[in-house]
Amino acid sequence: MLQIGIISFAHMHAYSYADAIRQLPGVTLVCIADEDEARGRAAAEQFGAEWTSDYRELLSRPLDAVIVTSENVRHCEHVLAAAEAGKHVLCEKPLATNEADGLRMIEACRNHGVRLQTAFPVRFVSPVIAAKRAVERGEIGTLLAAKGTNRGKFPSGWFTDPALSGGGALLDHTVHVTDLLRWISGMEVREVYAEAGYGKFADTQIDDCGLLTLTFDNGMFATIDCSWSRNENYPTWGDITLELIGTKGSLTLDAFAQQVRVFEAKGEQWLSWGDNMDLELIRDFTDSLRIGREPSVTGEDGLQAARVAFAAYESVHKGGPIPLKEVAKQIEGAKQHERKEETAE
C-alpha cells in the first residue's frame, strides 16, 4: 500500500488529486498538512485523512511520497524538505518561480535519491497522446510552426498576489502549452519574445493576458495565447488547444474536446465524458513509484517549461527577444555573486 501525504490545499488541484487517490487501488491518502486550519480540517474530513498544521510533522511520518500543492513561491521550501525527509514528490506547476529554486529542487531530489515529478496532467488526455503519436509517425512531416492557447477564468485569492504566485497569466498558463510543445516536438525552446497586458480583465496590476512567440532549436516557431480572459459564465475553467503545421499537413487538437455541450435557458454547460487527466497523472506518478521508473514528467521538464515563462517576463521588461541561455547565464552570475559575498564574509 502506497502511503501519500498532501502539503497544502492552497491550490484547487489538491482536491482532484486527493479524489484520484481515493479511486486508485493500493494507494491511500494518510495525512494533509495545511496551515489554514479550517481548510485543512475540512479537506481531511472530506477525504478521510488526518490533518496537521505543520508540514514537517507530516514529513516525519512513514510516507512513500507527498504531493505539493501549496502557493507557487512555497514549492521550493516544501520540495527541499520532502527530499531531505526521503519522500518522493509530485509538485504542482509551475515547478518554481525562478530558475535558481528549480535547480535546487532538482538537485536536492537527486542527491537524496527521491523522484521529482511535475504536475502536467494535460499530457495524459487522449487528443494530446494521439497528436504526439501522429507527429512521431511523421504523418504531418517536419514541424514548421505551432499555435497554442491556454485561456482561463480570472482566478481568485493568492493567484493574483505576485508575492505568493510569482507571476500572473504568463507564468500560470504558459507552462502547460510549453510542456506540450516540447513533449510533442522533442525540441527545446531557443528564444522567447513576449508581450503582456496588465489589469485587462480585472481591477489588478498583475499580468492577466499575454502573447508569446517561441523559436525552437530546429527552427520551428510557435505562439502561445495565455490569459485569464474567460468570463464567469464560461462552461469550464478554460481551454488548451494546439495547431501544428508540418511539411506534409496540419493537425489541430482540443484537450477538452471529450464533452457534450448542453444548451439550456440559463446558458451552456459542458458534460465531460472522457479522460480524467488528474486521475491519470496520479496513476502515472504512483505507478512510477511501484515499479521504480523515472517519472513520465520530470522535474527537468517542469523547469524547462518554467524557464520559458521567466524569459517571457524578461522579454516584456526589455522589449525584445530573450535567448534562454541568457536567462541561465543570469542565474549563474547571481549564484557566483552570492558565493563571492559568502567568501568575503
C-alpha positions as CSV (number, residue, x, y, z in Angstrom):
1,M,0.0,0.0,0.0
2,L,1.5,3.3,-1.1
3,Q,1.0,6.0,1.6
4,I,0.7,9.6,0.3
5,G,0.6,12.9,2.0
6,I,-0.5,16.3,0.6
7,I,1.2,19.5,1.6
8,S,-1.3,22.4,1.5
9,F,-4.7,22.7,-0.2
10,A,-4.0,26.2,-1.3
11,H,-4.2,25.1,-4.9
12,M,-7.5,23.8,-6.2
13,H,-5.9,20.8,-7.9
14,A,-5.2,19.3,-4.5
15,Y,-8.9,18.4,-4.3
16,S,-8.9,16.5,-7.6
17,Y,-5.6,14.8,-6.8
18,A,-7.0,13.7,-3.4
19,D,-10.1,12.4,-5.1
20,A,-7.9,10.5,-7.6
21,I,-6.0,8.8,-4.8
22,R,-9.4,7.5,-3.5
23,Q,-10.1,5.9,-6.8
24,L,-6.8,4.0,-7.1
25,P,-6.3,0.6,-5.6
26,G,-3.3,0.2,-3.3
27,V,-2.9,3.9,-2.7
28,T,-4.1,5.8,0.4
29,L,-4.1,9.4,1.5
30,V,-2.8,9.3,5.0
31,C,-2.3,12.9,6.0
32,I,-2.9,16.5,4.9
33,A,-0.7,19.4,6.1
34,D,-2.2,22.8,5.9
35,E,-1.6,26.0,7.9
36,D,-5.1,27.1,7.2
37,E,-6.9,25.1,9.9
38,A,-10.4,25.4,8.6
39,R,-9.4,24.5,5.1
40,G,-7.1,21.7,6.2
41,R,-9.6,20.1,8.6
42,A,-12.4,20.3,6.0
43,A,-10.2,18.6,3.4
44,A,-9.1,15.9,5.9
45,E,-12.7,15.1,6.7
46,Q,-13.7,15.1,3.1
47,F,-11.0,12.6,2.1
48,G,-10.7,10.6,5.2
49,A,-7.2,11.6,6.2
50,E,-5.5,13.1,9.2
51,W,-4.7,16.8,9.4
52,T,-1.7,18.7,10.8
53,S,-0.8,22.3,10.6
54,D,2.9,21.6,10.3
55,Y,4.2,20.0,7.1
56,R,7.3,18.9,8.9
57,E,5.2,16.7,11.2
58,L,3.6,15.2,8.0
59,L,7.1,14.5,6.6
60,S,8.2,12.8,9.8
61,R,5.6,10.1,9.1
62,P,6.4,6.8,7.2
63,L,5.0,8.1,3.9
64,D,6.2,7.0,0.5
65,A,5.5,10.3,-1.3
66,V,4.0,13.7,-1.0
67,I,2.1,15.9,-3.3
68,V,3.0,19.6,-3.1
69,T,0.0,21.9,-3.9
70,S,1.0,25.0,-2.0
71,E,1.3,28.5,-3.2
72,N,3.9,28.8,-6.0
73,V,6.5,30.6,-4.0
74,R,6.5,27.8,-1.4
75,H,7.1,24.9,-3.8
76,C,10.9,25.1,-3.3
77,E,10.7,25.1,0.5
78,H,8.3,22.2,0.6
79,V,10.1,20.1,-2.1
80,L,13.5,20.6,-0.4
81,A,12.1,19.5,2.9
82,A,10.4,16.4,1.3
83,A,13.6,15.4,-0.4
84,E,15.6,15.7,2.9
85,A,12.9,13.5,4.5
86,G,13.4,10.9,1.8
87,K,9.9,11.3,0.3
88,H,9.2,11.1,-3.5
89,V,7.5,14.3,-4.7
90,L,4.8,15.3,-7.2
91,C,4.9,19.1,-7.4
92,E,2.2,21.3,-8.8
93,K,3.1,23.5,-11.8
94,P,4.9,25.9,-12.1
95,L,7.7,23.9,-10.6
96,A,9.3,27.1,-9.2
97,T,9.1,30.8,-9.5
98,N,12.7,31.3,-10.5
99,E,15.4,29.2,-12.1
100,A,17.7,29.1,-9.1
101,D,15.0,27.5,-6.9
102,G,14.1,25.0,-9.7
103,L,17.7,23.9,-9.9
104,R,17.9,23.5,-6.1
105,M,14.8,21.4,-6.1
106,I,16.0,19.1,-8.8
107,E,19.5,18.7,-7.3
108,A,18.1,18.0,-3.8
109,C,15.8,15.2,-5.0
110,R,18.7,13.8,-7.0
111,N,21.1,13.9,-4.0
112,H,18.5,12.3,-1.7
113,G,17.6,9.6,-4.2
114,V,13.9,10.6,-4.5
115,R,11.9,11.1,-7.6
116,L,10.5,14.5,-8.6
117,Q,7.6,14.7,-11.0
118,T,6.0,17.9,-12.3
119,A,2.2,18.0,-12.4
120,F,1.4,18.4,-16.1
121,P,-1.8,16.4,-16.4
122,V,-2.7,17.6,-19.9
123,R,-0.1,15.1,-21.2
124,F,-2.5,12.3,-20.2
125,V,-5.6,13.1,-22.3
126,S,-6.3,11.2,-25.5
127,P,-6.2,14.1,-28.0
128,V,-2.7,15.1,-26.8
129,I,-1.4,11.5,-26.8
130,A,-2.9,10.9,-30.3
131,A,-1.2,14.1,-31.6
132,K,2.2,13.1,-30.2
133,R,1.9,9.7,-31.9
134,A,0.9,11.2,-35.2
135,V,3.9,13.5,-35.1
136,E,6.2,10.6,-34.2
137,R,4.9,8.6,-37.1
138,G,5.7,11.5,-39.4
139,E,2.1,12.0,-40.5
140,I,2.4,15.7,-40.9
141,G,6.1,15.7,-41.8
142,T,8.7,18.0,-40.2
143,L,7.1,20.5,-37.8
144,L,7.4,24.1,-39.0
145,A,5.1,26.1,-36.8
146,A,2.5,25.8,-34.0
147,K,-0.1,27.8,-32.2
148,G,-1.3,27.1,-28.7
149,T,-3.9,28.6,-26.4
150,N,-4.5,28.4,-22.7
151,R,-7.3,30.9,-21.8
152,G,-8.9,30.5,-18.5
153,K,-11.1,32.3,-16.0
154,F,-9.7,35.0,-13.8
155,P,-8.6,33.3,-10.6
156,S,-9.0,34.5,-7.0
157,G,-7.0,34.6,-3.8
158,W,-3.3,34.2,-3.8
159,F,-3.1,33.6,-7.6
160,T,-3.3,37.4,-8.1
161,D,-0.7,38.2,-5.4
162,P,2.8,38.1,-7.0
163,A,4.3,37.7,-3.6
164,L,2.7,34.3,-3.4
165,S,2.2,33.3,-7.0
166,G,5.4,34.6,-8.5
167,G,3.5,35.9,-11.6
168,G,0.2,36.1,-13.4
169,A,-1.1,34.5,-16.5
170,L,2.2,34.4,-18.2
171,L,3.5,32.0,-15.5
172,D,0.3,30.3,-14.7
173,H,-0.8,29.4,-18.3
174,T,2.4,29.4,-20.4
175,V,3.9,26.3,-18.8
176,H,1.2,23.9,-19.8
177,V,1.4,24.7,-23.5
178,T,5.2,24.9,-23.5
179,D,5.4,21.5,-22.0
180,L,3.1,20.0,-24.7
181,L,5.1,21.7,-27.4
182,R,8.4,20.3,-26.0
183,W,6.9,16.9,-25.5
184,I,5.2,16.5,-28.9
185,S,8.1,18.0,-30.9
186,G,11.0,16.7,-29.0
187,M,12.6,20.1,-29.4
188,E,13.8,22.7,-26.9
189,V,12.9,26.4,-26.9
190,R,15.9,28.6,-28.0
191,E,14.4,32.1,-27.9
192,V,11.3,33.8,-26.4
193,Y,9.6,37.1,-27.3
194,A,6.6,38.1,-25.3
195,E,4.1,40.9,-24.7
196,A,1.7,41.2,-21.8
197,G,-1.3,43.0,-20.6
198,Y,-1.9,44.1,-17.0
199,G,-5.4,44.6,-15.5
200,K,-7.2,44.0,-18.7
201,F,-9.9,41.6,-17.2
202,A,-10.0,42.7,-13.6
203,D,-9.0,45.6,-11.4
204,T,-5.5,44.4,-10.7
205,Q,-1.9,45.2,-11.7
206,I,-0.9,41.6,-12.3
207,D,-0.4,40.3,-15.9
208,D,-3.7,38.7,-16.9
209,C,-3.0,38.2,-20.6
210,G,0.0,37.7,-22.9
211,L,1.2,36.5,-26.2
212,L,4.5,34.6,-26.6
213,T,6.5,33.7,-29.7
214,L,8.9,30.8,-29.2
215,T,11.7,29.8,-31.5
216,F,12.8,26.2,-31.2
217,D,16.3,24.8,-31.8
218,N,15.2,23.1,-35.1
219,G,13.9,26.5,-36.4
220,M,10.2,25.8,-35.6
221,F,8.3,28.7,-34.2
222,A,5.2,28.8,-32.1
223,T,2.8,31.3,-30.5
224,I,1.1,30.9,-27.1
225,D,-2.0,32.9,-26.2
226,C,-2.1,32.7,-22.4
227,S,-4.7,34.7,-20.5
228,W,-7.3,34.8,-17.7
229,S,-9.9,36.1,-20.2
230,R,-12.8,33.7,-19.9
231,N,-15.8,35.2,-18.1
232,E,-17.6,33.6,-15.2
233,N,-20.3,32.1,-17.3
234,Y,-17.8,30.1,-19.5
235,P,-18.8,26.4,-19.2
236,T,-15.4,25.3,-17.9
237,W,-12.3,26.8,-16.3
238,G,-10.6,27.4,-19.7
239,D,-9.1,25.7,-22.8
240,I,-6.0,24.1,-24.1
241,T,-5.7,23.9,-27.8
242,L,-2.8,23.3,-30.3
243,E,-2.5,23.7,-34.0
244,L,0.6,22.0,-35.5
245,I,1.8,22.8,-39.0
246,G,4.2,20.4,-40.8
247,T,5.7,19.9,-44.2
248,K,3.0,17.3,-45.1
249,G,0.0,18.7,-43.4
250,S,-1.5,20.2,-40.2
251,L,-3.1,18.8,-37.0
252,T,-5.5,20.5,-34.6
253,L,-6.3,19.3,-31.1
254,D,-8.5,20.4,-28.3
255,A,-7.5,18.9,-24.9
256,F,-11.1,19.3,-23.6
257,A,-12.9,18.0,-26.7
258,Q,-14.3,15.0,-24.9
259,Q,-17.5,16.6,-23.8
260,V,-21.2,17.0,-24.5
261,R,-22.4,20.6,-24.9
262,V,-25.8,21.2,-23.3
263,F,-27.7,24.4,-24.1
264,E,-30.3,25.5,-21.6
265,A,-32.2,28.7,-20.8
266,K,-29.7,29.6,-18.2
267,G,-26.8,29.1,-20.5
268,E,-24.4,26.4,-21.8
269,Q,-22.9,23.5,-19.9
270,W,-20.2,21.0,-20.8
271,L,-20.6,17.5,-19.5
272,S,-17.3,15.7,-19.8
273,W,-17.3,12.0,-20.6
274,G,-13.7,11.3,-21.5
275,D,-10.3,11.2,-19.8
276,N,-9.8,12.4,-16.2
277,M,-6.4,14.0,-16.7
278,D,-5.8,14.4,-12.9
279,L,-6.6,10.8,-12.2
280,E,-4.2,9.7,-15.0
281,L,-1.5,11.9,-13.6
282,I,-1.8,10.5,-10.1
283,R,-1.9,6.9,-11.6
284,D,1.3,7.6,-13.6
285,F,3.0,9.0,-10.5
286,T,2.1,6.1,-8.2
287,D,2.9,3.5,-10.9
288,S,6.4,5.0,-11.2
289,L,6.9,4.6,-7.5
290,R,5.7,0.9,-7.6
291,I,8.0,-0.2,-10.5
292,G,10.9,2.1,-9.7
293,R,11.0,4.0,-13.0
294,E,11.7,7.7,-13.7
295,P,8.6,9.9,-13.7
296,S,6.9,10.5,-17.1
297,V,7.1,14.2,-16.5
298,T,10.4,15.0,-14.7
299,G,11.5,18.0,-12.6
300,E,13.7,19.0,-15.5
301,D,10.6,19.1,-17.7
302,G,8.9,21.4,-15.2
303,L,11.9,23.7,-15.0
304,Q,12.3,23.9,-18.8
305,A,8.7,24.9,-19.2
306,A,9.0,27.5,-16.4
307,R,12.2,28.9,-17.9
308,V,10.1,30.0,-20.9
309,A,7.8,31.9,-18.6
310,F,10.8,33.5,-16.8
311,A,12.2,34.5,-20.2
312,A,8.8,35.9,-21.2
313,Y,8.8,38.3,-18.3
314,E,12.3,39.4,-19.1
315,S,11.2,40.0,-22.7
316,V,8.3,42.1,-21.6
317,H,10.6,44.1,-19.4
318,K,13.3,44.6,-22.1
319,G,11.0,44.9,-25.1
320,G,12.9,42.3,-27.2
321,P,13.6,38.6,-27.7
322,I,15.4,36.7,-24.9
323,P,17.6,33.7,-25.6
324,L,17.0,31.0,-22.9
325,K,20.8,30.6,-22.4
326,E,20.9,34.2,-21.4
327,V,18.5,33.5,-18.6
328,A,20.7,30.6,-17.4
329,K,23.7,32.9,-17.5
330,Q,22.0,35.5,-15.4
331,I,21.1,32.9,-12.8
332,E,24.7,31.5,-12.8
333,G,26.0,35.0,-12.4
334,A,23.8,35.7,-9.4
335,K,24.9,32.4,-7.8
336,Q,28.6,33.3,-8.3
337,H,27.9,36.8,-6.8
338,E,26.3,35.1,-3.8
339,R,29.3,32.8,-3.4
340,K,31.7,35.7,-3.5
341,E,29.7,37.5,-0.8
342,E,29.8,34.4,1.4
343,T,33.5,34.1,0.9
344,A,34.0,37.8,1.8
345,E,32.1,37.4,5.0
